[in-house]
């Protein structure tokens, strides 16, 4: 059985574009333009190396984000258990 927090995290990633604040869009567009320019300047071998690097970087980022996501839920739970309940869930 899959952990409910993992299901929530994957759903968040699946709908990330819908949930990003509009302030993020200019940065996403700039990143896309820079990536396109870089890809146009690379040899096929360099392009494959870049794609392998990007895949590894994405796996690393996703692992970090999953940790932060789970940590946030763990902290909320701990706060809800404090005497006087600093956070009521």
N, C-alpha and C positions, 0 to 999 in steps of 0.2 A: 504494500500500500504506500502511496506517495504522501509525504508530509504536507499538511495543509499550507504551511508557509511557503513551501516550494511551489505549490500550485498557484498561490497568490503572486509570488515573484515572477513566475513564467507568464502569467496573465498580464502582469504589469509590463513586462518586456514586449509581449505581443501587441500591446496597445500603447506603446511608448509615444509614438507620434501624436496620438490623440490627447495625451496627458501632459506633454511638454508645454511649459509657459511660452507665450509668443516671443518673449525676450530671447529664447534659445534659437529661434529660427534663423536670424542673421548669422549666427555662429555656425549653424549647420550648413547654410548655403555657402559660406566662405570656405569651410572645410571641404565641401564637395568640389568647389571650383579649384582649390589648390590641389586636391587629389587628381582631378582630371588633367591639370597642367603637368603634374609630376608623371602621371602615367603616359602622357603623350611624349615625354622626354626620355623615357626609359627604353632600354633594349628588351626584347622578350624575356631573356634570362633575368634581368633586373626586375621586370614586372612580376615574374613568378616568385622571386625572393621577397619582394614587397608584399605580395598577397599572402605568403606564408607568415611573414612578420605580423601583418594585420590580423590574421586568424589567431595567432598566439597571443597578441596583445588583447584581442577581444575576449578570449577565454580567461585571461588574467583579470581584465576589468570586470567581467561578469562574476568571477569568483569573489572579488572584493565587494562588488555591489550586493551580492547575495549575503555576504557576511554582515554588511552594514544594515541591510534590510532585516535580517534575523535579529541582530543586536538591538535594533530599535523596538521590535516587539518584545524582546526579553526585558529591556529596560522599562517599557510600559507596564509589563506584568509585575516587575519588582516594585515599581512605584505604587501600583494599585494594592499591593499587599502591606505597605507600610502602615503603622498605626495612624489613624486619622485619614488614611487613604489620600495621598497627594494627587492621585489620579484614579478616578473611578471609571471602570470599564463597564 
